Amino acid sequence: MLSFPYRCDSVASVRHIANPPNPYERYSAEYVGEPPPTKLEIFEETATKKIITKAFASDWEGGWRYTVNCYRGCVHGCTYCFARQYHEYLGYGAGTDFETKIVVKPNAPHLLRAELKKCRDVMPHLDFSFATDPYLPIEAEYRLTRQCLEVCAEFRVPVAIVTKSPLVTRDIDLLKSLSKPSVFFSLPFLTKEKSNPFEPYTPVPEARFRAMRELSDAGITTGIGIAPVIPGYNEPDIPGLLERAKECGAERAFMSMLHIDTDSIEDYFVQKMNEHLPETRVRKIINMMGRERGGGLRHRTYKERMTGKTEQWEVTKKLFEFHSKRLGFKQSERAVVDRVESVTNTAEPIQQTLF
């Protein structure tokens, strides 16, 4: 474990242990009385052997995604984050542990270079990130995402980034050297007050919009991801989010419904809603999610993961599509096609095969 004096310490120290039982552990412990406060801990994972992950994606993402994650866990603390389940594979919890036990992969740039030497000619694109934000505050010190982007620039691999952090603006010089890069900002709520119950430690929406404007002014393709849409809560924000993103130079937009992947994430999500929202609002969200998911909060199949079943969801989709078209946003799946075409249209890859 590293001693890491960073601003995150002051955020994490006020949180209390709140972890649903880990389904991979035979026994679980429960504190009697007030649990002790938790502090941010940083661990380095030196046994990592592979850094590129092939992951199935939704229709708008074009099928398969190839992702790079330099970190595990996330101090942003989004209560709905599907990646919380991956912390349970490490023996941690999907609640507070996910937010305060951050695992760093210091060998990520070296692994990425080694893997691209073998697969550069068949690698259509790389996405940062999938299981965690590539621009966590500790990225300012570790610079692993930046080093991986340097490798991508060397091998001319198209890159897309999804983040909630303005720290991405630090790498504008590097992004401009990449082949058709795109940066999507996750912005499901228009105001900090609206985001507080679900994104307690993320940069405020206005900071993300300012970063979007800075990247757009630098000539980098930007977009907004209105994800997740929480039925009965943030649908009214959609027009304002799209308008604000357009003002900041965004060219692409997508949205997706809240998806909860495991029982432990559902437990944590509902627990945090009850702590920060009125009972009537919590009941409304749970009831509306139940109608979209066939009775519960979780989706039944992967196909249902990003969409709903009711006419209300169709109205939400039409709302998004109407304002996207009105404001001139491009279809988000076009970003994937552009990245693939940038590879197939290259006359000769920079990394030649050995045989």
Order of alpha helices (4+ residues) and beta strands (2+ residues): alpha-beta-beta-beta-beta-alpha-alpha-beta-alpha-beta-alpha-alpha-beta-alpha-beta-alpha-alpha-beta-alpha-beta-alpha-alpha-alpha-beta-alpha
